[in-house]
Amino acid sequence: MSDLSERDADAGWAAARTLAEALPYIQIYDREIVVIKYGGHAMGEDDVARLFAADVVLLKLLGIHPVVVHGGGPQISRMLSRSGVESTFIDGLRVTDAATMEVAEMVLSGAVNKEIVNFINVAGREADVRGVGLSGKDARLITVEKAVKSRRDPETSLDLIVDLGFVGQPKTVDPKIVDALIHTEDDYVPVIAPIGVSEDGETYNINADAVAGAMAGALNAKRMLLLTDVQGVLDKNGERIAQMTVSQARAAIVDGTATGGMIPKLETAIHAVEQGVEAVVILDGRRPHAMLVELFTEHGAGTLVCKDEG
């Protein structure tokens, strides 16, 4: 046998061994719901996005029910700039006026949502796995209330209410349409844009992490995966923390272990676990096949947040 043939044979045996080792984990997630928050720089790179879509298709074919919730902040910013709509920020938070909301819905429910759906459709064509695009407005999926933010006035030390415009937070989630899609005989993958509607019919933009957390709780998901641009929560030595309880996650926020954008992600994870999600994992979505490593190997790929024991 030539060296090339031997290398091919070794690769084949290695692939078979990997599949065999994954069997216990595949059985753990059989027919379980996994909510995936997809965002960050992974969304802006077509090659990585196609790998993500292929991994989602693989999850579906392995008997798991993936539900994708996506963001799209950078895409909204680019479209606002192209459209000549100026953005106003307060303490780093974008104020969403009527013009901005119109662009945000067009980008999130339109361009971004349909691109992800298309990538899933292409990756799943041979097995007839199909992405289905939704927003929170469809079938009364997400009812929102206006988000309330406050800031400390440096002169008076008083907390002032900040009006961010059409920025909402999930009030109720009615997952009937999602349940119907994932439990039908056909292989559908719901892809949800973070747009919701208030009880009086106004459209609101919602933080995608918050949507994913609320959706995972409403669906009683086995896992929620928060795909980010970092490998997980890092300790004060810069090493990844493999697992945290809710109490440990809260402590990491208080003692400064978690900083910046990791704080709201941990808060989302804590809330989701308290709503009944078995565990939430924060992991680097830029790394190819990160979801597969997390779900189907012993060591995982990110930081898992779970409930306190006892």
SEGUNU-16273 format. One record per residue: x, y, z of N, C-alpha, C, CB in turn. Coordinates in steps of 0.1 Angstrom, whole numbers, padded with zeros to 4 digits, always signed. Glycine has a CB too. Layout:
! residues N
XYZXYZXYZXYZ...
This chain:
! residues 310
+0008-0012+0000+0000+0000+0000+0009+0012+0000-0010+0000+0012+0006+0022-0009+0014+0035-0009+0012+0043+0003+0010+0043-0022+0021+0052+0005+0020+0061+0017+0007+0069+0016+0032+0071+0017+0003+0074+0004-0009+0081+0003-0021+0073+0007-0011+0087-0011-0021+0060+0002-0032+0051+0006-0033+0048+0021-0031+0038-0002-0021+0047+0027-0021+0044+0041-0026+0056+0049-0006+0041+0045-0022+0069+0044-0027+0080+0051-0042+0082+0049-0020+0093+0045-0048+0078+0038-0062+0079+0035-0069+0068+0045-0065+0076+0021-0063+0057+0046-0069+0046+0054-0069+0051+0069-0061+0033+0053-0057+0057+0073-0056+0061+0087-0067+0072+0090-0042+0067+0090-0069+0081+0080-0079+0092+0082-0093+0085+0083-0079+0101+0070-0096+0075+0075-0109+0068+0076-0111+0062+0089-0110+0058+0065-0101+0055+0095-0102+0049+0108-0104+0059+0119-0090+0040+0111-0097+0071+0117-0098+0081+0127-0112+0087+0127-0088+0093+0124-0118+0089+0115-0131+0094+0114-0141+0084+0120-0135+0097+0099-0139+0071+0118-0148+0061+0124-0147+0062+0139-0145+0047+0118-0135+0063+0144-0133+0063+0159-0140+0076+0165-0118+0064+0162-0139+0087+0158-0146+0099+0162-0161+0097+0163-0142+0111+0153-0167+0091+0153-0181+0089+0153-0185+0080+0164-0185+0083+0139-0177+0069+0166-0181+0059+0177-0180+0066+0191-0171+0047+0176-0170+0075+0193-0169+0082+0205-0180+0092+0208-0155+0089+0206-0186+0097+0197-0197+0106+0198-0210+0100+0201-0198+0114+0185-0211+0087+0200-0224+0080+0202-0231+0083+0215-0222+0065+0200-0224+0082+0226-0231+0085+0239-0237+0099+0239-0222+0084+0251-0230+0109+0234-0235+0123+0234-0246+0125+0224-0223+0132+0230-0246+0118+0213-0257+0119+0203-0269+0114+0209-0253+0110+0190-0268+0103+0217-0280+0097+0224-0286+0107+0235-0277+0084+0230-0277+0114+0241-0281+0124+0252-0290+0135+0245-0269+0131+0258-0287+0139+0233-0294+0150+0227-0305+0145+0217-0285+0159+0220-0307+0132+0216-0317+0127+0207-0331+0133+0210-0318+0111+0208-0337+0139+0200-0350+0145+0200-0351+0157+0210-0361+0135+0204-0340+0162+0214-0340+0174+0223-0338+0187+0215-0328+0172+0233-0343+0198+0221-0342+0211+0214-0329+0218+0219-0355+0220+0218-0322+0223+0209-0310+0231+0211-0312+0245+0204-0297+0224+0206-0313+0255+0213-0314+0269+0207-0300+0275+0205-0323+0278+0217-0298+0280+0193-0285+0285+0190-0286+0300+0187-0279+0278+0177-0279+0308+0195-0278+0323+0192-0266+0324+0183-0277+0331+0205-0269+0329+0170-0258+0330+0160-0256+0345+0157-0263+0323+0147-0244+0349+0159-0241+0363+0157-0226+0366+0157-0247+0372+0168-0222+0378+0159-0207+0381+0159-0201+0381+0145-0200+0372+0168-0188+0380+0145-0181+0381+0132-0183+0368+0123-0166+0383+0134-0187+0357+0129-0190+0345+0122-0201+0348+0111-0194+0334+0131-0210+0357+0114-0221+0360+0104-0216+0368+0092-0232+0368+0111-0204+0374+0094-0200+0383+0083-0190+0376+0073-0193+0395+0089-0187+0363+0076-0178+0356+0067-0185+0344+0061-0165+0351+0075-0187+0345+0048-0195+0335+0041-0190+0321+0043-0195+0338+0026-0177+0319+0043-0172+0305+0045-0175+0299+0058-0156+0305+0043-0174+0308+0069-0177+0303+0082-0192+0301+0083-0172+0314+0093-0200+0310+0077-0215+0309+0077-0219+0296+0071-0221+0321+0070-0213+0293+0060-0217+0280+0053-0213+0268+0062-0210+0279+0040-0202+0268+0069-0199+0257+0078-0209+0257+0089-0184+0259+0083-0213+0268+0094-0223+0269+0105-0236+0262+0100-0226+0283+0109-0240+0266+0088-0253+0260+0083-0252+0245+0081-0256+0267+0069-0240+0240+0076-0238+0226+0075-0239+0219+0088-0225+0223+0068-0233+0225+0098-0233+0219+0112-0248+0218+0117-0224+0227+0121-0256+0229+0114-0270+0229+0118-0277+0218+0112-0276+0243+0115-0275+0216+0099-0281+0205+0091-0277+0191+0097-0277+0205+0076-0264+0190+0101-0260+0177+0107-0267+0175+0120-0244+0178+0109-0268+0185+0128-0276+0184+0141-0290+0178+0138-0276+0197+0149-0296+0184+0128-0310+0180+0125-0310+0165+0121-0316+0189+0114-0301+0161+0113-0300+0147+0108-0296+0137+0119-0291+0146+0096-0290+0142+0129-0287+0134+0141-0298+0132+0151-0274+0139+0148-0310+0138+0148-0321+0137+0156-0323+0148+0166-0320+0124+0164-0315+0159+0165-0317+0170+0174-0326+0180+0167-0303+0176+0177-0332+0189+0175-0341+0199+0169-0334+0213+0172-0355+0199+0176-0326+0217+0162-0319+0230+0163-0329+0242+0160-0307+0231+0154-0328+0252+0168-0336+0265+0166-0326+0276+0166-0348+0267+0177-0325+0283+0155-0315+0294+0153-0321+0308+0156-0309+0293+0139-0315+0315+0164-0319+0329+0166-0306+0338+0163-0323+0332+0182-0308+0348+0154-0296+0355+0149-0297+0370+0153-0295+0353+0134-0285+0376+0153-0284+0390+0154-0282+0397+0141-0273+0394+0164-0275+0408+0141-0273+0415+0128-0269+0430+0130-0285+0414+0120-0264+0433+0142-0260+0447+0145-0251+0454+0134-0254+0448+0158-0240+0447+0130-0231+0453+0120-0238+0455+0107-0219+0444+0118-0246+0446+0103-0254+0447+0090-0263+0459+0091-0261+0434+0087-0270+0461+0102-0279+0473+0104-0271+0485+0103-0286+0472+0118-0259+0486+0109-0251+0498+0109-0247+0501+0094-0238+0497+0117-0243+0491+0087-0239+0494+0073-0250+0499+0065-0233+0481+0067-0262+0493+0067-0274+0497+0059-0278+0511+0063-0285+0487+0061-0278+0515+0076-0281+0528+0080-0272+0538+0073-0280+0529+0095-0259+0535+0073-0249+0544+0067-0252+0545+0052-0235+0539+0069-0255+0534+0045-0258+0535+0031-0270+0542+0028-0259+0520+0025-0280+0542+0037-0293+0549+0035-0293+0563+0040-0304+0541+0043-0282+0567+0046-0281+0581+0051-0288+0584+0063-0286+0590+0040-0291+0573+0071-0298+0575+0084-0288+0576+0095-0308+0563+0086-0288+0588+0102-0278+0590+0112-0283+0583+0125-0276+0605+0115-0273+0577+0132-0276+0570+0144-0272+0578+0156-0268+0556+0145-0280+0577+0167-0277+0584+0179-0274+0573+0190-0288+0593+0184-0264+0575+0198-0260+0566+0208-0260+0573+0222-0246+0559+0205-0265+0565+0232-0265+0570+0246-0258+0559+0254-0279+0573+0251-0246+0562+0259-0238+0553+0267-0235+0540+0259-0245+0549+0280-0233+0542+0246-0230+0531+0237-0241+0523+0232-0221+0521+0245-0254+0527+0236-0266+0520+0231-0272+0528+0220-0276+0518+0243-0276+0521+0209-0282+0528+0198-0296+0532+0201-0281+0520+0185-0300+0545+0198-0314+0549+0199-0321+0545+0186-0315+0565+0202-0332+0537+0187-0339+0532+0176-0351+0541+0173-0342+0517+0177-0350+0551+0165-0362+0559+0161-0369+0552+0150-0358+0573+0157-0380+0558+0145-0388+0551+0135-0381+0548+0123-0400+0560+0132-0372+0557+0118-0365+0554+0106-0355+0543+0108-0357+0567+0101-0348+0543+0119-0339+0532+0122-0346+0519+0124-0331+0535+0135-0358+0519+0130-0365+0507+0132-0369+0501+0118-0378+0509+0140-0373+0509+0109-0377+0504+0095-0365+0497+0089-0381+0516+0087-0353+0503+0090-0341+0497+0084-0337+0484+0091-0329+0507+0084-0338+0484+0105-0335+0473+0113-0344+0461+0109-0336+0476+0128-0357+0463+0108-0366+0452+0104-0362+0447+0090-0380+0456+0105-0360+0456+0081-0356+0452+0067-0344+0443+0067-0354+0464+0058-0334+0447+0075-0321+0440+0075-0323+0426+0082-0310+0448+0081-0329+0427+0094-0329+0415+0102-0339+0404+0097-0333+0418+0117-0352+0409+0094-0362+0399+0090-0360+0396+0075-0376+0405+0092-0353+0405+0068-0351+0403+0053-0338+0397+0050-0353+0416+0046-0328+0406+0048-0315+0402+0042-0308+0391+0051-0306+0414+0041-0306+0394+0064-0299+0385+0072-0306+0372+0074-0296+0391+0086-0319+0372+0077-0327+0360+0080-0327+0351+0068-0341+0364+0084-0329+0357+0056-0331+0349+0044-0317+0343+0039-0337+0357+0033-0306+0350+0042-0293+0345+0039-0290+0333+0047-0282+0356+0041-0293+0333+0060-0291+0321+0068-0300+0310+0064-0293+0324+0083-0312+0313+0061-0322+0302+0056-0316+0296+0043-0336+0308+0054-0311+0304+0034-0306+0299+0022-0294+0290+0024-0302+0311+0013-0285+0294+0033-0273+0286+0036-0277+0272+0041-0264+0293+0046-0287+0272+0050-0292+0259+0055-0299+0251+0044-0302+0262+0066-0307+0258+0035-0313+0250+0024-0303+0244+0015-0322+0260+0016-0292+0252+0012-0282+0246+0003-0274+0235+0010-0272+0258-0001-0271+0236+0022-0263+0226+0029-0272+0213+0031-0259+0231+0043-0285+0215+0032-0294+0203+0035-0302+0198+0023-0303+0207+0046-0298+0203+0011-0306+0199-0001-0307+0184-0003-0300+0206-0013-0296+0177-0002-0297+0163-0005-0306+0155+0005-0282+0157-0005-0306+0159+0017-0314+0152+0027-0327+0159+0030-0306+0152+0041-0330+0170+0022-0343+0178+0023-0345+0184+0037-0354+0168+0020-0334+0189+0042-0335+0197+0054-0337+0212+0050-0322+0196+0064-0347+0218+0056-0351+0232+0051-0351+0242+0062-0364+0231+0044-0345+0253+0060-0346+0264+0069-0359+0272+0067-0334+0274+0068-0365+0277+0077-0377+0285+0077-0375+0298+0084-0390+0277+0082-0376+0309+0077-0374+0322+0083-0386+0327+0090-0370+0331+0073-0384+0332+0103-0395+0338+0111-0390+0350+0118-0400+0327+0121-0399+0359+0122-0395+0369+0132-0405+0368+0143-0395+0383+0125-0403+0375+0153-0412+0375+0165-0426+0380+0162-0407+0383+0176-0428+0386+0150-0441+0391+0146-0450+0380+0141-0440+0402+0136-0443+0369+0136-0451+0358+0130-0458+0350+0140-0441+0349+0122-0471+0347+0138-0479+0339+0147-0478+0343+0161-0474+0324+0146-0477+0356+0164-0476+0361+0178-0465+0354+0186-0489+0360+0185-0454+0352+0179-0443+0344+0185-0437+0352+0197-0432+0342+0175-0434+0365+0195-0428+0373+0206-0435+0385+0208-0413+0376+0203-0441+0387+0220-0447+0400+0224-0438+0407+0233-0461+0397+0232-0435+0420+0230-0425+0427+0237-0431+0438+0246-0415+0433+0228-0423+0443+0255-0426+0455+0262-0414+0465+0260-0429+0453+0277-0416+0477+0260-0405+0487+0258-0394+0485+0268-0410+0501+0258-0382+0484+0263-0370+0483+0273-0368+0496+0280-0358+0479+0265-0365+0494+0293-0363+0506+0302-0348+0505+0306-0373+0506+0314-0341+0516+0303-0327+0517+0307-0325+0530+0315-0318+0517+0295-0316+0529+0324-0313+0541+0332-0298+0544+0332-0318+0539+0347-0294+0556+0335-0280+0560+0336-0279+0570+0348-0276+0568+0323-0267+0570+0354-0264+0578+0366-0260+0592+0361-0254+0571+0375-0267+0602+0366-0263+0616+0363-0250+0619+0371-0275+0626+0366-0239+0622+0364-0227+0624+0372-0227+0637+0381-0215+0626+0362-0236+0646+0378-0237+0658+0386-0246+0656+0398-0242+0670+0378-0257+0649+0396-0267+0648+0408-0266+0634+0414-0281+0651+0403-0260+0624+0407-0259+0610+0412-0273+0604+0412-0253+0610+0426-0282+0610+0405-0295+0604+0404-0296+0595+0391-0306+0615+0403-0304+0585+0392-0307+0576+0381-0317+0582+0372-0311+0562+0385-0314+0584+0359-0322+0590+0349-0327+0579+0339-0316+0602+0342-0340+0580+0335-0345+0570+0325-0340+0574+0311-0361+0570+0326-0335+0565+0304-0330+0567+0290-0340+0562+0281-0316+0562+0288-0345+0570+0271-0354+0565+0261-0347+0561+0249-0365+0576+0257-0346+0547+0246-0339+0542+0235-0348+0540+0223-0333+0529+0239-0360+0545+0223-0369+0544+0212-0375+0530+0211-0362+0547+0199-0375+0525+0199-0382+0512+0196-0373+0500+0199-0387+0511+0181-0368+0500+0212-0360+0489+0217-0369+0481+0227-0346+0493+0223-0371+0469+0225-0380+0461+0234-0373+0450+0240-0392+0456+0226-0380+0444+0250-0375+0431+0256-0387+0421+0256-0370+0434+0270-0384+0408+0255-0395+0399+0254-0403+0399+0267-0389+0385+0253-0416+0400+0265-0426+0399+0276-0432+0385+0277-0437+0410+0274-0437+0380+0265-0442+0366+0264-0437+0360+0251-0457+0366+0265-0435+0347+0252-0432+0339+0240-0442+0329+0238-0417+0333+0241-0448+0328+0226-0458+0318+0223-0451+0309+0212-0472+0324+0218-0446+0297+0216-0437+0289+0207-0445+0280+0198-0427+0282+0215-0458+0281+0197-0466+0271+0189-0461+0269+0175-0481+0276+0189-0458+0280+0168-0453+0279+0154-0440+0272+0154-0452+0293+0148-0431+0274+0163-0418+0268+0164-0420+0253+0167-0409+0275+0174-0428+0250+0177-0431+0236+0180-0436+0228+0169-0441+0236+0192-0445+0235+0161-0451+0228+0150-0441+0225+0139-0462+0237+0144-0432+0234+0137-0421+0232+0127-0411+0221+0131-0414+0245+0124-0407+0221+0143-0397+0212+0147-0402+0197+0149-0389+0216+0159-0415+0196+0152-0420+0183+0155-0428+0177+0143-0429+0184+0167-0428+0184+0132-0434+0178+0120-0426+0167+0114-0437+0189+0109-0431+0159+0105-0424+0147+0100-0412+0153+0091-0433+0138+0092-0414+0165+0085-0404+0170+0077-0393+0177+0085-0410+0181+0067-0381+0178+0079-0369+0184+0086-0368+0199+0084-0356+0176+0082-0375+0206+0093-0375+0221+0092-0366+0226+0103-0389+0227+0093-0359+0237+0100-0351+0244+0110-0356+0258+0111-0335+0243+0107-0362+0262+0122-0367+0276+0124-0355+0285+0126-0376+0277+0136-0355+0296+0118-0345+0307+0119-0352+0320+0123-0337+0308+0106-0349+0325+0135-0357+0336+0140-0350+0349+0141-0362+0332+0154-0356+0360+0135-0350+0373+0136-0355+0380+0149-0354+0381+0124-0347+0388+0155-0350+0394+0168-0359+0407+0167-0338+0397+0176-0370+0405+0161-0380+0415+0160-0393+0411+0166-0383+0419+0144-0399+0420+0174-0411+0416+0181-0422+0427+0180-0409+0413+0196-0433+0425+0185-0444+0435+0185-0450+0436+0198-0455+0430+0174-0454+0449+0202-0460+0451+0215-0475+0448+0214-0458+0466+0219-0481+0449+0225-0496+0446+0226-0504+0456+0218-0500+0445+0240-0498+0468+0216-0506+0478+0209-0501+0478+0194-0503+0492+0215-0493+0468+0190-0490+0467+0176-0478+0474+0171-0502+0472+0168-0470+0480+0180-0458+0486+0175-0446+0476+0174-0454+0497+0185-0438+0478+0164-0427+0469+0161-0415+0474+0169-0424+0469+0146-0407+0464+0175-0395+0467+0183-0384+0458+0179-0399+0466+0198-0372+0464+0180-0360+0456+0178-0356+0451+0192-0348+0465+0173-0351+0438+0193-0348+0432+0205-0334+0427+0205-0358+0420+0208-0327+0427+0216-0314+0421+0217-0315+0406+0214-0308+0423+0231-0307+0401+0205-0308+0387+0200-0305+0377+0211-0299+0385+0188-0296+0381+0220-0293+0372+0232-0305+0370+0240-0281+0377+0240-0312+0381+0243-0324+0381+0251-0335+0372+0244-0330+0395+0254-0336+0373+0231-0346+0365+0223-0343+0350+0225-0346+0369+0208-0330+0347+0223-0326+0333+0224-0329+0327+0237-0311+0332+0220-0326+0335+0248-0328+0331+0261-0343+0328+0264-0323+0340+0271-0351+0338+0260-0366+0337+0262-0371+0325+0254-0373+0350+0258-0366+0323+0241-0371+0312+0233-0367+0299+0239-0365+0313+0219-0354+0298+0244-0350+0285+0250-0358+0282+0262-0335+0286+0254-0361+0292+0270-0370+0289+0282-0384+0284+0278-0371+0301+0291-0390+0291+0268-0403+0287+0264-0404+0274+0258-0408+0298+0254-0393+0270+0251-0392+0256+0244-0387+0245+0254-0384+0257+0232-0383+0249+0266-0378+0239+0275-0366+0232+0269-0388+0229+0280-0357+0240+0263-0345+0235+0255-0336+0227+0264-0338+0246+0248-0329+0217+0258-0319+0210+0265-0306+0218+0267-0316+0197+0258-0303+0225+0256-0291+0234+0256-0294+0247+0249-0279+0227+0250-0288+0257+0253-0287+0270+0245-0273+0273+0243-0294+0282+0253-0269+0275+0230-0256+0278+0226-0255+0293+0222-0251+0269+0215-0247+0301+0229-0244+0315+0226-0231+0316+0219-0244+0324+0239-0232+0317+0205-0220+0318+0197-0215+0333+0197-0223+0314+0183-0203+0335+0201-0197+0348+0203-0184+0349+0196-0195+0352+0218-0176+0359+0199-0163+0361+0193-0152+0358+0202-0161+0375+0188-0155+0351+0214-0145+0347+0223-0147+0333+0227-0145+0356+0236-0137+0326+0233-0138+0312+0235-0147+0308+0247-0125+0306+0237-0152+0318+0254-0160+0316+0266-0157+0326+0277-0158+0301+0271-0160+0323+0289-0157+0331+0301-0142+0328+0305-0167+0329+0313-0134+0338+0306-0120+0336+0310-0118+0340+0324-0111+0345+0301-0110+0332+0331-0106+0336+0345-0096+0348+0345-0101+0324+0353-0092+0352+0357-0083+0363+0358-0069+0361+0352-0082+0368+0372-0066+0348+0349-0053+0344+0343-0055+0343+0328-0048+0331+0349-0067+0345+0323-0069+0344+0308-0072+0330+0304-0058+0349+0301-0075+0321+0313-0078+0307+0309-0093+0305+0309-0072+0297+0319-0098+0297+0299-0112+0294+0298-0117+0287+0310-0115+0287+0285-0129+0291+0315-0136+0284+0325-0145+0274+0319-0143+0294+0335-0143+0261+0321-0151+0251+0314-0166+0251+0319-0145+0238+0316-0168+0253+0332-0182+0252+0337-0183+0261+0349-0185+0237+0341-0196+0266+0350-0199+0275+0361-0213+0272+0365-0197+0290+0358-0216+0273+0378-0230+0273+0383-0236+0287+0382-0231+0267+0397-0249+0288+0383-0255+0301+0383-0249+0310+0394-0270+0300+0385-0246+0305+0406-0240+0313+0416-0226+0317+0413-0240+0305+0430-0219+0309+0407-0205+0312+0403-0205+0323+0391-0197+0300+0398-0215+0322+0383-0216+0332+0372-0220+0345+0378-0227+0327+0362-0229+0346+0387-0232+0358+0394-0219+0364+0401-0243+0357+0404-0212+0355+0407-0200+0360+0414-0189+0365+0404-0194+0348+0423-0189+0359+0393-0179+0364+0383-0182+0378+0378-0179+0354+0371-0195+0381+0378-0199+0395+0374-0196+0404+0385-0215+0395+0371-0198+0401+0397-0196+0410+0408-0181+0412+0411-0202+0404+0421-0173+0402+0409-0159+0403+0413-0150+0408+0401-0153+0391+0418-0156+0410+0390-0149+0416+0378-0142+0406+0369-0139+0425+0383-0144+0393+0372-0139+0382+0363-0145+0384+0349-0142+0368+0369-0159+0386+0349-0166+0389+0336-0166+0404+0335-0180+0382+0336-0163+0409+0323-0163+0423+0320-0169+0426+0306-0148+0429+0320-0172+0438+0304-0177+0443+0291-0189+0435+0286-0166+0441+0281-0188+0430+0273-0199+0423+0267-0202+0410+0273-0197+0422+0253-0193+0404+0281-0195+0391+0287-0206+0392+0298-0182+0385+0292-0207+0403+0304-0217+0405+0315-0231+0402+0310-0216+0419+0321-0236+0409+0300-0250+0406+0295-0251+0392+0290-0254+0416+0285-0241+0386+0285-0242+0372+0280-0244+0363+0292-0230+0368+0272-0236+0365+0303-0238+0357+0315-0252+0359+0321-0227+0360+0325-0256+0372+0321-0270+0375+0326-0280+0367+0318-0272+0390+0326-0279+0367+0305-0288+0359+0297-0288+0345+0300-0285+0362+0282-0276+0339+0302-0274+0325+0305-0281+0322+0319-0259+0321+0306-0278+0330+0328-0284+0328+0342-0300+0328+0341-0280+0339+0352-0305+0338+0334-0320+0339+0332-0325+0327+0325-0324+0352+0325-0318+0322+0315-0323+0310+0307-0323+0298+0316-0315+0308+0295-0313+0296+0324-0312+0284+0333-0323+0285+0343-0299+0283+0340-0326+0297+0348-0337+0299+0358-0350+0297+0352-0336+0312+0364-0351+0298+0339-0364+0295+0332-0366+0281+0328-0365+0304+0319-0356+0272+0331-0358+0258+0329-0348+0252+0319-0371+0255+0325-0340+0260+0312-0330+0254+0303-0320+0247+0311-0324+0265+0294-0316+0235+0307-0307+0226+0314-0294+0233+0316-0306+0212+0308-0288+0238+0305-0275+0245+0306-0274+0254+0294-0264+0235+0306-0266+0265+0295-0262+0274+0285-0247+0274+0283-0268+0289+0288-0243+0274+0270-0229+0274+0267-0225+0286+0259-0225+0261+0259-0215+0293+0264-0209+0305+0257-0197+0300+0250-0206+0317+0267-0196+0301+0236-0185+0296+0229-0182+0304+0217-0187+0281+0225-0170+0302+0211-0165+0310+0200-0171+0305+0187-0150+0310+0199-0180+0312+0181-0187+0308+0169-0178+0309+0156-0199+0316+0167-0166+0316+0158-0157+0317+0146-0150+0305+0143-0148+0329+0149-0148+0296+0153-0141+0283+0151-0149+0273+0144-0136+0278+0165-0145+0268+0133-0152+0258+0126-0156+0246+0135-0145+0253+0114-0169+0242+0134-0174+0230+0141-0174+0232+0156-0167+0218+0137-0174+0244+0161-0174+0246+0176-0186+0239+0182-0173+0261+0179-0198+0240+0176-0210+0234+0182-0208+0219+0183-0222+0238+0173-0202+0213+0173-0201+0198+0173-0191+0194+0184-0196+0193+0160-0180+0202+0186-0171+0199+0197-0177+0200+0210-0158+0208+0196-0186+0210+0212-0192+0213+0225-0202+0202+0228-0199+0226+0224-0210+0198+0218-0221+0188+0221-0217+0174+0221-0232+0190+0211-0207+0170+0213-0204+0156+0211-0190+0152+0215-0205+0154+0196-0183+0160+0223-0170+0155+0229-0170+0157+0244-0158+0163+0222-0161+0151+0250-0160+0151+0265-0156+0165+0270-0151+0140+0270-0147+0171+0263-0141+0184+0268-0149+0196+0265-0128+0185+0264-0157+0196+0255-0165+0208+0251-0156+0219+0245-0172+0213+0263-0163+0230+0242-0156+0241+0235-0157+0254+0241-0160+0241+0221-0166+0256+0251-0168+0269+0257-0170+0268+0272-0181+0275+0251-0178+0278+0277-0181+0278+0292-0196+0274+0293-0178+0292+0298-0198+0264+0301-0212+0259+0303-0217+0265+0317-0212+0243+0304-0229+0270+0316-0235+0276+0328-0247+0267+0332-0239+0291+0326-0247+0262+0344-0258+0253+0348-0263+0257+0361-0253+0238+0348-0274+0251+0366-0280+0254+0379-0272+0249+0390-0295+0248+0380-0274+0255+0402-0266+0251+0414-0271+0238+0418-0268+0262+0425-0262+0230+0424-0266+0217+0428-0274+0218+0441-0253+0208+0431-0283+0208+0443-0291+0207+0455-0302+0216+0455-0283+0210+0466
